[in-house]
Amino acid sequence: MIKAYTAASLQDAHILLGLLCAEGIAAHILNANAQGGLGEIPFMHAYPEIWLVHPRDLSRARRVVEAFERPPAGAEPMRCARCGEDNPAGFEICWSCQAPTVPGCR
């Protein structure tokens, strides 16, 4: 096994694991429960990590990670039609009022 990524959160680790699996890359999350040990262990050892089963998949996994970390090109905030609040591109529900966002409505 070889470490491919250190995630900022467990949610990011699971999203990336799903993307890797969709590409046929076998991987596992390590340190999934280490956040509970903060204070007992250094914080840099508590971040979730993605480890690849086969080191030969590292170059393919790096491409998946790069795409995961890159924001969509031209992604502009969308204005909520109900409350007028700006939401990041890609949000399907307004963070402020929970109304469905309407693409193209600015």
A tleap script that builds the chain and sets N, CA, C and O, in Angstrom:
source leaprc.protein.ff14SB
mol = sequence {
  NMET ILE LYS ALA TYR THR ALA ALA SER LEU
  GLN ASP ALA HIE ILE LEU LEU GLY LEU LEU
  CYS ALA GLU GLY ILE ALA ALA HIE ILE LEU
  ASN ALA ASN ALA GLN GLY GLY LEU GLY GLU
  ILE PRO PHE MET HIE ALA TYR PRO GLU ILE
  TRP LEU VAL HIE PRO ARG ASP LEU SER ARG
  ALA ARG ARG VAL VAL GLU ALA PHE GLU ARG
  PRO PRO ALA GLY ALA GLU PRO MET ARG CYS
  ALA ARG CYS GLY GLU ASP ASN PRO ALA GLY
  PHE GLU ILE CYS TRP SER CYS GLN ALA PRO
  THR VAL PRO GLY CYS CARG
}
set mol.1.N position { 0.845 -1.174 0.000 }
set mol.1.CA position { 0.000 0.000 0.000 }
set mol.1.C position { 0.891 1.238 0.000 }
set mol.1.O position { 2.025 1.222 0.478 }
set mol.2.N position { 0.325 2.322 -0.561 }
set mol.2.CA position { 1.054 3.585 -0.636 }
set mol.2.C position { 0.096 4.737 -0.359 }
set mol.2.O position { -1.039 4.751 -0.838 }
set mol.3.N position { 0.581 5.716 0.434 }
set mol.3.CA position { -0.269 6.865 0.764 }
set mol.3.C position { -0.386 7.766 -0.458 }
set mol.3.O position { 0.611 8.112 -1.092 }
set mol.4.N position { -1.628 8.139 -0.777 }
set mol.4.CA position { -1.878 8.984 -1.939 }
set mol.4.C position { -2.345 10.380 -1.559 }
set mol.4.O position { -2.160 11.318 -2.335 }
set mol.5.N position { -2.962 10.544 -0.358 }
set mol.5.CA position { -3.576 11.824 -0.048 }
set mol.5.C position { -3.856 11.928 1.445 }
set mol.5.O position { -4.206 10.946 2.100 }
set mol.6.N position { -3.695 13.132 1.962 }
set mol.6.CA position { -4.122 13.452 3.319 }
set mol.6.C position { -5.273 14.444 3.197 }
set mol.6.O position { -5.101 15.540 2.663 }
set mol.7.N position { -6.431 14.062 3.688 }
set mol.7.CA position { -7.637 14.870 3.529 }
set mol.7.C position { -7.787 15.853 4.680 }
set mol.7.O position { -7.308 15.610 5.788 }
set mol.8.N position { -8.452 16.953 4.407 }
set mol.8.CA position { -8.727 17.959 5.431 }
set mol.8.C position { -9.840 17.508 6.366 }
set mol.8.O position { -9.908 17.948 7.514 }
set mol.9.N position { -10.711 16.632 5.877 }
set mol.9.CA position { -11.831 16.158 6.693 }
set mol.9.C position { -12.192 14.741 6.264 }
set mol.9.O position { -11.809 14.284 5.187 }
set mol.10.N position { -12.931 14.063 7.123 }
set mol.10.CA position { -13.377 12.713 6.804 }
set mol.10.C position { -14.341 12.724 5.615 }
set mol.10.O position { -14.358 11.789 4.813 }
set mol.11.N position { -15.147 13.792 5.506 }
set mol.11.CA position { -16.068 13.903 4.378 }
set mol.11.C position { -15.297 13.981 3.065 }
set mol.11.O position { -15.648 13.304 2.099 }
set mol.12.N position { -14.247 14.803 3.025 }
set mol.12.CA position { -13.432 14.890 1.811 }
set mol.12.C position { -12.802 13.542 1.487 }
set mol.12.O position { -12.733 13.150 0.322 }
set mol.13.N position { -12.346 12.837 2.507 }
set mol.13.CA position { -11.733 11.527 2.287 }
set mol.13.C position { -12.725 10.556 1.660 }
set mol.13.O position { -12.367 9.805 0.753 }
set mol.14.N position { -13.968 10.564 2.134 }
set mol.14.CA position { -14.976 9.657 1.569 }
set mol.14.C position { -15.353 10.051 0.138 }
set mol.14.O position { -15.562 9.184 -0.711 }
set mol.15.N position { -15.440 11.342 -0.124 }
set mol.15.CA position { -15.732 11.775 -1.496 }
set mol.15.C position { -14.630 11.323 -2.431 }
set mol.15.O position { -14.901 10.772 -3.498 }
set mol.16.N position { -13.377 11.556 -2.033 }
set mol.16.CA position { -12.254 11.165 -2.875 }
set mol.16.C position { -12.171 9.653 -3.026 }
set mol.16.O position { -11.851 9.157 -4.106 }
set mol.17.N position { -12.454 8.920 -1.965 }
set mol.17.CA position { -12.466 7.458 -2.057 }
set mol.17.C position { -13.486 7.003 -3.101 }
set mol.17.O position { -13.205 6.098 -3.887 }
set mol.18.N position { -14.659 7.620 -3.115 }
set mol.18.CA position { -15.664 7.279 -4.120 }
set mol.18.C position { -15.208 7.587 -5.531 }
set mol.18.O position { -15.458 6.809 -6.452 }
set mol.19.N position { -14.533 8.729 -5.707 }
set mol.19.CA position { -14.012 9.080 -7.037 }
set mol.19.C position { -12.946 8.092 -7.495 }
set mol.19.O position { -12.914 7.695 -8.659 }
set mol.20.N position { -12.082 7.702 -6.577 }
set mol.20.CA position { -11.039 6.719 -6.923 }
set mol.20.C position { -11.659 5.376 -7.282 }
set mol.20.O position { -11.270 4.750 -8.267 }
set mol.21.N position { -12.623 4.936 -6.483 }
set mol.21.CA position { -13.282 3.653 -6.766 }
set mol.21.C position { -13.999 3.683 -8.107 }
set mol.21.O position { -14.028 2.675 -8.813 }
set mol.22.N position { -14.582 4.833 -8.472 }
set mol.22.CA position { -15.258 4.966 -9.766 }
set mol.22.C position { -14.270 4.819 -10.922 }
set mol.22.O position { -14.654 4.431 -12.025 }
set mol.23.N position { -13.012 5.123 -10.672 }
set mol.23.CA position { -11.965 4.973 -11.689 }
set mol.23.C position { -11.310 3.598 -11.636 }
set mol.23.O position { -10.354 3.338 -12.366 }
set mol.24.N position { -11.814 2.720 -10.781 }
set mol.24.CA position { -11.264 1.376 -10.668 }
set mol.24.C position { -9.985 1.306 -9.853 }
set mol.24.O position { -9.202 0.369 -10.005 }
set mol.25.N position { -9.765 2.292 -8.987 }
set mol.25.CA position { -8.559 2.336 -8.161 }
set mol.25.C position { -8.946 1.890 -6.751 }
set mol.25.O position { -9.755 2.535 -6.084 }
set mol.26.N position { -8.362 0.792 -6.313 }
set mol.26.CA position { -8.650 0.261 -4.978 }
set mol.26.C position { -7.916 1.084 -3.935 }
set mol.26.O position { -6.704 1.282 -4.029 }
set mol.27.N position { -8.654 1.562 -2.940 }
set mol.27.CA position { -8.062 2.409 -1.905 }
set mol.27.C position { -8.820 2.228 -0.600 }
set mol.27.O position { -9.930 1.696 -0.569 }
set mol.28.N position { -8.187 2.688 0.481 }
set mol.28.CA position { -8.778 2.632 1.813 }
set mol.28.C position { -8.537 3.952 2.538 }
set mol.28.O position { -7.580 4.670 2.245 }
set mol.29.N position { -9.407 4.258 3.478 }
set mol.29.CA position { -9.212 5.420 4.345 }
set mol.29.C position { -8.594 4.929 5.648 }
set mol.29.O position { -9.116 4.020 6.294 }
set mol.30.N position { -7.488 5.536 6.022 }
set mol.30.CA position { -6.877 5.259 7.313 }
set mol.30.C position { -7.029 6.505 8.190 }
set mol.30.O position { -7.156 7.615 7.674 }
set mol.31.N position { -7.018 6.326 9.479 }
set mol.31.CA position { -7.218 7.395 10.459 }
set mol.31.C position { -8.648 7.926 10.435 }
set mol.31.O position { -8.880 9.077 10.807 }
set mol.32.N position { -9.588 7.129 10.014 }
set mol.32.CA position { -10.974 7.586 9.927 }
set mol.32.C position { -11.530 7.979 11.290 }
set mol.32.O position { -12.396 8.850 11.372 }
set mol.33.N position { -11.055 7.362 12.342 }
set mol.33.CA position { -11.571 7.656 13.676 }
set mol.33.C position { -10.545 8.352 14.562 }
set mol.33.O position { -10.740 8.458 15.773 }
set mol.34.N position { -9.461 8.824 13.969 }
set mol.34.CA position { -8.383 9.413 14.757 }
set mol.34.C position { -8.723 10.795 15.295 }
set mol.34.O position { -8.077 11.250 16.239 }
set mol.35.N position { -9.715 11.480 14.730 }
set mol.35.CA position { -10.075 12.811 15.216 }
set mol.35.C position { -10.456 12.772 16.695 }
set mol.35.O position { -10.267 13.756 17.410 }
set mol.36.N position { -10.975 11.676 17.139 }
set mol.36.CA position { -11.342 11.544 18.552 }
set mol.36.C position { -10.143 11.511 19.477 }
set mol.36.O position { -10.287 11.686 20.687 }
set mol.37.N position { -8.962 11.289 18.923 }
set mol.37.CA position { -7.753 11.238 19.733 }
set mol.37.C position { -7.003 12.546 19.802 }
set mol.37.O position { -5.913 12.609 20.372 }
set mol.38.N position { -7.575 13.603 19.223 }
set mol.38.CA position { -6.893 14.898 19.264 }
set mol.38.C position { -6.637 15.303 20.707 }
set mol.38.O position { -7.497 15.165 21.577 }
set mol.39.N position { -5.454 15.796 20.932 }
set mol.39.CA position { -5.030 16.119 22.285 }
set mol.39.C position { -4.135 15.041 22.842 }
set mol.39.O position { -3.202 15.321 23.595 }
set mol.40.N position { -4.422 13.806 22.471 }
set mol.40.CA position { -3.572 12.686 22.867 }
set mol.40.C position { -2.504 12.424 21.812 }
set mol.40.O position { -1.388 12.001 22.115 }
set mol.41.N position { -2.883 12.689 20.563 }
set mol.41.CA position { -1.930 12.535 19.459 }
set mol.41.C position { -1.828 13.867 18.725 }
set mol.41.O position { -2.778 14.651 18.744 }
set mol.42.N position { -0.695 14.140 18.077 }
set mol.42.CA position { -0.563 15.405 17.338 }
set mol.42.C position { -1.610 15.503 16.227 }
set mol.42.O position { -1.963 14.501 15.606 }
set mol.43.N position { -2.105 16.729 15.983 }
set mol.43.CA position { -3.183 16.913 15.013 }
set mol.43.C position { -2.799 16.437 13.629 }
set mol.43.O position { -3.657 15.945 12.896 }
set mol.44.N position { -1.511 16.568 13.239 }
set mol.44.CA position { -1.137 16.156 11.881 }
set mol.44.C position { -1.203 14.640 11.694 }
set mol.44.O position { -1.171 14.151 10.565 }
set mol.45.N position { -1.295 13.900 12.792 }
set mol.45.CA position { -1.433 12.446 12.705 }
set mol.45.C position { -2.894 12.007 12.787 }
set mol.45.O position { -3.189 10.813 12.734 }
set mol.46.N position { -3.796 12.958 12.914 }
set mol.46.CA position { -5.218 12.635 13.048 }
set mol.46.C position { -6.005 12.860 11.768 }
set mol.46.O position { -7.182 12.505 11.701 }
set mol.47.N position { -5.380 13.442 10.751 }
set mol.47.CA position { -6.095 13.672 9.491 }
set mol.47.C position { -6.346 12.347 8.777 }
set mol.47.O position { -5.488 11.464 8.796 }
set mol.48.N position { -7.510 12.198 8.149 }
set mol.48.CA position { -7.780 10.988 7.371 }
set mol.48.C position { -6.839 10.914 6.166 }
set mol.48.O position { -6.535 11.924 5.532 }
set mol.49.N position { -6.399 9.726 5.876 }
set mol.49.CA position { -5.488 9.504 4.751 }
set mol.49.C position { -6.081 8.498 3.781 }
set mol.49.O position { -6.763 7.555 4.184 }
set mol.50.N position { -5.819 8.706 2.509 }
set mol.50.CA position { -6.205 7.749 1.470 }
set mol.50.C position { -4.961 6.949 1.096 }
set mol.50.O position { -3.939 7.510 0.704 }
set mol.51.N position { -5.066 5.661 1.222 }
set mol.51.CA position { -3.969 4.760 0.864 }
set mol.51.C position { -4.429 3.864 -0.278 }
set mol.51.O position { -5.525 3.305 -0.242 }
set mol.52.N position { -3.584 3.737 -1.283 }
set mol.52.CA position { -3.870 2.893 -2.446 }
set mol.52.C position { -3.422 1.471 -2.173 }
set mol.52.O position { -2.373 1.241 -1.573 }
set mol.53.N position { -4.223 0.526 -2.618 }
set mol.53.CA position { -3.878 -0.884 -2.456 }
set mol.53.C position { -2.690 -1.234 -3.342 }
set mol.53.O position { -1.790 -1.963 -2.927 }
set mol.54.N position { -2.693 -0.708 -4.570 }
set mol.54.CA position { -1.638 -1.027 -5.538 }
set mol.54.C position { -0.832 0.230 -5.872 }
set mol.54.O position { -1.380 1.182 -6.426 }
set mol.55.N position { 0.451 0.243 -5.546 }
set mol.55.CA position { 1.285 1.417 -5.853 }
set mol.55.C position { 1.272 1.789 -7.336 }
set mol.55.O position { 1.507 2.946 -7.684 }
set mol.56.N position { 1.006 0.836 -8.197 }
set mol.56.CA position { 0.987 1.114 -9.643 }
set mol.56.C position { -0.115 2.107 -10.026 }
set mol.56.O position { -0.065 2.698 -11.105 }
set mol.57.N position { -1.106 2.294 -9.152 }
set mol.57.CA position { -2.216 3.207 -9.429 }
set mol.57.C position { -1.927 4.652 -9.022 }
set mol.57.O position { -2.792 5.515 -9.174 }
set mol.58.N position { -0.734 4.931 -8.511 }
set mol.58.CA position { -0.440 6.254 -7.964 }
set mol.58.C position { -0.583 7.368 -8.991 }
set mol.58.O position { -1.160 8.408 -8.673 }
set mol.59.N position { -0.081 7.192 -10.207 }
set mol.59.CA position { -0.171 8.272 -11.207 }
set mol.59.C position { -1.624 8.534 -11.593 }
set mol.59.O position { -2.014 9.688 -11.767 }
set mol.60.N position { -2.427 7.486 -11.730 }
set mol.60.CA position { -3.855 7.674 -12.021 }
set mol.60.C position { -4.565 8.339 -10.860 }
set mol.60.O position { -5.426 9.197 -11.060 }
set mol.61.N position { -4.207 7.945 -9.646 }
set mol.61.CA position { -4.830 8.531 -8.458 }
set mol.61.C position { -4.482 10.011 -8.341 }
set mol.61.O position { -5.324 10.808 -7.927 }
set mol.62.N position { -3.283 10.384 -8.690 }
set mol.62.CA position { -2.893 11.796 -8.625 }
set mol.62.C position { -3.744 12.649 -9.562 }
set mol.62.O position { -4.090 13.781 -9.223 }
set mol.63.N position { -4.080 12.126 -10.718 }
set mol.63.CA position { -4.947 12.870 -11.641 }
set mol.63.C position { -6.340 13.056 -11.039 }
set mol.63.O position { -6.940 14.121 -11.181 }
set mol.64.N position { -6.850 12.033 -10.373 }
set mol.64.CA position { -8.158 12.130 -9.727 }
set mol.64.C position { -8.107 13.162 -8.595 }
set mol.64.O position { -9.029 13.961 -8.435 }
set mol.65.N position { -7.031 13.138 -7.819 }
set mol.65.CA position { -6.873 14.096 -6.717 }
set mol.65.C position { -6.782 15.520 -7.251 }
set mol.65.O position { -7.401 16.427 -6.694 }
set mol.66.N position { -6.026 15.728 -8.310 }
set mol.66.CA position { -5.903 17.071 -8.897 }
set mol.66.C position { -7.254 17.593 -9.368 }
set mol.66.O position { -7.582 18.760 -9.154 }
set mol.67.N position { -8.028 16.741 -10.001 }
set mol.67.CA position { -9.359 17.151 -10.462 }
set mol.67.C position { -10.270 17.450 -9.268 }
set mol.67.O position { -11.083 18.373 -9.329 }
set mol.68.N position { -10.144 16.687 -8.197 }
set mol.68.CA position { -10.945 16.886 -6.992 }
set mol.68.C position { -10.624 18.227 -6.334 }
set mol.68.O position { -11.521 18.911 -5.841 }
set mol.69.N position { -9.356 18.596 -6.328 }
set mol.69.CA position { -8.930 19.832 -5.661 }
set mol.69.C position { -9.133 21.082 -6.516 }
set mol.69.O position { -9.137 22.190 -5.982 }
set mol.70.N position { -9.301 20.930 -7.823 }
set mol.70.CA position { -9.434 22.067 -8.729 }
set mol.70.C position { -10.883 22.525 -8.793 }
set mol.70.O position { -11.771 21.729 -9.099 }
set mol.71.N position { -11.133 23.811 -8.503 }
set mol.71.CA position { -12.509 24.291 -8.633 }
set mol.71.C position { -12.927 24.341 -10.099 }
set mol.71.O position { -12.071 24.499 -10.969 }
set mol.72.N position { -14.208 24.211 -10.396 }
set mol.72.CA position { -14.667 24.275 -11.774 }
set mol.72.C position { -14.297 25.618 -12.411 }
set mol.72.O position { -14.394 26.667 -11.774 }
set mol.73.N position { -13.876 25.569 -13.658 }
set mol.73.CA position { -13.510 26.795 -14.369 }
set mol.73.C position { -14.730 27.685 -14.541 }
set mol.73.O position { -15.810 27.216 -14.899 }
set mol.74.N position { -14.549 28.954 -14.286 }
set mol.74.CA position { -15.632 29.906 -14.478 }
set mol.74.C position { -16.771 29.765 -13.490 }
set mol.74.O position { -17.882 30.234 -13.737 }
set mol.75.N position { -16.493 29.119 -12.376 }
set mol.75.CA position { -17.552 28.914 -11.390 }
set mol.75.C position { -17.795 30.214 -10.628 }
set mol.75.O position { -16.964 30.648 -9.830 }
set mol.76.N position { -18.930 30.815 -10.885 }
set mol.76.CA position { -19.297 32.062 -10.226 }
set mol.76.C position { -20.421 31.799 -9.232 }
set mol.76.O position { -21.206 30.867 -9.409 }
set mol.77.N position { -20.499 32.615 -8.193 }
set mol.77.CA position { -21.592 32.444 -7.238 }
set mol.77.C position { -22.952 32.617 -7.920 }
set mol.77.O position { -23.086 33.346 -8.903 }
set mol.78.N position { -23.943 31.937 -7.378 }
set mol.78.CA position { -25.304 32.063 -7.884 }
set mol.78.C position { -26.142 32.758 -6.824 }
set mol.78.O position { -26.017 32.467 -5.634 }
set mol.79.N position { -26.994 33.674 -7.255 }
set mol.79.CA position { -27.856 34.412 -6.334 }
set mol.79.C position { -29.159 33.628 -6.148 }
set mol.79.O position { -29.784 33.197 -7.117 }
set mol.80.N position { -29.550 33.457 -4.900 }
set mol.80.CA position { -30.784 32.747 -4.577 }
set mol.80.C position { -31.980 33.586 -5.025 }
set mol.80.O position { -32.056 34.781 -4.739 }
set mol.81.N position { -32.910 32.945 -5.728 }
set mol.81.CA position { -34.096 33.643 -6.221 }
set mol.81.C position { -35.033 34.038 -5.081 }
set mol.81.O position { -35.786 35.003 -5.207 }
set mol.82.N position { -34.995 33.309 -3.984 }
set mol.82.CA position { -35.903 33.589 -2.874 }
set mol.82.C position { -35.370 34.693 -1.953 }
set mol.82.O position { -36.075 35.667 -1.689 }
set mol.83.N position { -34.113 34.548 -1.454 }
set mol.83.CA position { -33.633 35.496 -0.448 }
set mol.83.C position { -32.548 36.445 -0.956 }
set mol.83.O position { -32.174 37.390 -0.262 }
set mol.84.N position { -32.038 36.193 -2.177 }
set mol.84.CA position { -31.035 37.083 -2.752 }
set mol.84.C position { -29.616 36.829 -2.275 }
set mol.84.O position { -28.706 37.566 -2.656 }
set mol.85.N position { -29.400 35.813 -1.456 }
set mol.85.CA position { -28.070 35.512 -0.935 }
set mol.85.C position { -27.205 34.846 -2.012 }
set mol.85.O position { -27.696 34.016 -2.778 }
set mol.86.N position { -25.922 35.208 -2.070 }
set mol.86.CA position { -24.993 34.553 -2.994 }
set mol.86.C position { -24.595 33.200 -2.438 }
set mol.86.O position { -24.274 33.068 -1.257 }
set mol.87.N position { -24.619 32.188 -3.308 }
set mol.87.CA position { -24.222 30.830 -2.960 }
set mol.87.C position { -23.084 30.406 -3.871 }
set mol.87.O position { -23.072 30.781 -5.044 }
set mol.88.N position { -22.125 29.632 -3.367 }
set mol.88.CA position { -21.052 29.144 -4.227 }
set mol.88.C position { -21.610 28.335 -5.394 }
set mol.88.O position { -22.647 27.684 -5.271 }
set mol.89.N position { -20.914 28.383 -6.521 }
set mol.89.CA position { -21.325 27.602 -7.695 }
set mol.89.C position { -21.399 26.136 -7.309 }
set mol.89.O position { -20.549 25.640 -6.569 }
set mol.90.N position { -22.386 25.461 -7.793 }
set mol.90.CA position { -22.543 24.043 -7.515 }
set mol.90.C position { -23.476 23.751 -6.351 }
set mol.90.O position { -23.905 22.610 -6.181 }
set mol.91.N position { -23.801 24.767 -5.538 }
set mol.91.CA position { -24.754 24.539 -4.456 }
set mol.91.C position { -26.123 24.299 -5.084 }
set mol.91.O position { -26.544 25.049 -5.965 }
set mol.92.N position { -26.804 23.279 -4.643 }
set mol.92.CA position { -28.136 22.993 -5.151 }
set mol.92.C position { -29.210 23.570 -4.250 }
set mol.92.O position { -30.360 23.725 -4.663 }
set mol.93.N position { -28.835 23.886 -3.018 }
set mol.93.CA position { -29.767 24.458 -2.041 }
set mol.93.C position { -29.098 25.672 -1.417 }
set mol.93.O position { -27.920 25.622 -1.062 }
set mol.94.N position { -29.835 26.747 -1.284 }
set mol.94.CA position { -29.307 27.981 -0.695 }
set mol.94.C position { -28.859 27.715 0.739 }
set mol.94.O position { -29.597 27.125 1.529 }
set mol.95.N position { -27.659 28.148 1.066 }
set mol.95.CA position { -27.154 27.932 2.416 }
set mol.95.C position { -27.921 28.770 3.437 }
set mol.95.O position { -27.946 28.428 4.619 }
set mol.96.N position { -28.541 29.850 3.002 }
set mol.96.CA position { -29.208 30.769 3.922 }
set mol.96.C position { -30.660 30.381 4.185 }
set mol.96.O position { -31.079 30.295 5.339 }
set mol.97.N position { -31.431 30.146 3.118 }
set mol.97.CA position { -32.869 29.895 3.305 }
set mol.97.C position { -33.296 28.479 2.902 }
set mol.97.O position { -34.472 28.137 3.031 }
set mol.98.N position { -32.377 27.664 2.423 }
set mol.98.CA position { -32.617 26.276 2.029 }
set mol.98.C position { -33.547 26.120 0.824 }
set mol.98.O position { -34.093 25.040 0.599 }
set mol.99.N position { -33.727 27.187 0.053 }
set mol.99.CA position { -34.515 27.081 -1.177 }
set mol.99.C position { -33.640 26.491 -2.266 }
set mol.99.O position { -32.427 26.699 -2.248 }
set mol.100.N position { -34.213 25.762 -3.216 }
set mol.100.CA position { -33.423 25.279 -4.352 }
set mol.100.C position { -32.859 26.465 -5.116 }
set mol.100.O position { -33.565 27.442 -5.365 }
set mol.101.N position { -31.588 26.379 -5.488 }
set mol.101.CA position { -30.985 27.465 -6.272 }
set mol.101.C position { -31.384 27.299 -7.731 }
set mol.101.O position { -31.651 26.191 -8.197 }
set mol.102.N position { -31.419 28.399 -8.430 }
set mol.102.CA position { -31.802 28.387 -9.839 }
set mol.102.C position { -30.588 28.770 -10.654 }
set mol.102.O position { -30.188 29.934 -10.619 }
set mol.103.N position { -29.969 27.838 -11.400 }
set mol.103.CA position { -28.805 28.186 -12.209 }
set mol.103.C position { -29.117 29.321 -13.168 }
set mol.103.O position { -30.184 29.363 -13.780 }
set mol.104.N position { -28.172 30.235 -13.285 }
set mol.104.CA position { -28.309 31.346 -14.211 }
set mol.104.C position { -29.057 32.526 -13.626 }
set mol.104.O position { -29.096 33.582 -14.256 }
set mol.105.N position { -29.651 32.397 -12.456 }
set mol.105.CA position { -30.371 33.496 -11.830 }
set mol.105.C position { -29.405 34.260 -10.936 }
set mol.105.O position { -29.033 33.774 -9.867 }
set mol.106.N position { -28.997 35.454 -11.364 }
set mol.106.CA position { -27.982 36.198 -10.601 }
set mol.106.C position { -28.528 37.512 -10.150 }
set mol.106.O position { -27.825 38.281 -9.494 }
savepdb mol mol.pdb
quit
